[in-house]
Amino acid sequence: MKFAHVMIRVKNIDDSMKFYTELLDMVRTGEVKLDDSTLYYLSDIDGQTQIELTYNNETPKDGYKNGDAFGHLAFEVASMEQFTEKMNKFGYKYLYEPFFMPEVNMHIAFLKDPDGNEIEIMSK
């Protein structure tokens, strides 16, 4: 069995696309137009992980709410310092500033995507 992708419903596809492609360096790999929505597929640089951004034609005014079971999506970067500079350039802010977590021997930080989903950034 192979894990295929995770799907996220988004309120504003332009804001979400900018976040995932420009800040997180994901590559747009496909688009499927359905009667009630459009599915946008993104992949990481090695093609191993995919995200499907779903933009529904009738989106709730306040966007979508996650249940309390969902935690976060995690992305590994080569340099926390370089990522922080890039993030600041795009006007995003950390939810939790970078800190070293000895249990996993990595620096980690958290921010939120345009829809409020928590994103973990990890760096060795």
N, C-alpha and C positions, 0 to 999 in steps of 0.2 A: 504494500500500500504506500502511496505517496501523498503527502499533504499538498493540496492544490493552491488555496488562497484563503484569505480572510476578507470578509465584506464589511464595509462601513457605509452607512447612509449619511449623506452630506447635505447640508442646507444650501451652501453656495459652492458650486463646482469650481468656479474660478479661484476662490480663496484656497480651497482644499488642494486643487491641482498645483497651485504655486507652492504651497507648503510641502507637499510630498515630492514634487519634481525638482524645485529649485533649492529648497532647504535640505531635504533628505536625499537628494540625488537619485530618486527613483526614475525609471524610464517608462514612458507611456508605451504600452505594447498592443493595445487594442481598444475597440469601442463597439458596443452592441446597443442599437436603438430598439427598444421594446415599445409596446403600446402605451405603457404607463411610466416608463423610466428609461434612463440611459445608463449603461454600465461602462465604466472606464477601468481598464486593467493597467496596473503599474507593476514593474518588476524591479528588484534590486539589480546591481551591476553584474552579478554573476548568474542571474536568471534563476536562482534557487527559491526565492521568496516572492510571492505576489500579493498585492492588495487589489481588491475590487472596490472602487468608489461608486456607489449607487446614488444617482440623482433622480429622485422621483418627480414626475410632472406636478404632483400636488404634494408639496412639502409643508409640514406644519410651520406656522409663522415663527414659533420659538425654536425650531429645529427638533432634534431627537434627544431622548433621555436614555442614558445607559442604566441598566439595573445594577444592583450592588455586587453582582458576581464578576463583572468585567473589571480587570485591573489596568493593564496597559499593553502597548506594543513596544518592543525594544529594538533599537538600532545600534549597531556597533560602528564607531568611527575610529579613524586612525589617530586623530589628535583631538582631545577635548578642547584645547586652547584654540585650535583653528576652527572647530565647529562653533565655539562660543563667539568668536569674532564674526563668523558668517551669520549666525543667528541674530546677533545684535544689529548687523547691517540690514537685515530684513525686518527689524523692528519687533522680533519676538523676545519674550522674557522667560527665564526659568521659573518654574513652579517651585522646584527645589534645586538650589545651586549645586554645582559639582562637588562631590566629596569622595574620599577614598573608602572603599568597602573591603576591608582585609579578608573577609570570609570568601570573597570571590576574586580577590587580587585585581580589582578593577576600580576605576573612577566611574561614578555614575551620577546622573542628573536627570531631572524630569522637566518637561514642558507640556503644554497642551496644544493640540491641533486646533484649527478654526472651529471645530464642532465640540470642543471640550474634552476630547479623548486624551488620556494621559499617554505621553510618549517618553520612554526611558532611553537615554543616550548613555552608551557604555564605551569605555576606552581603556585599553590595557596600559 
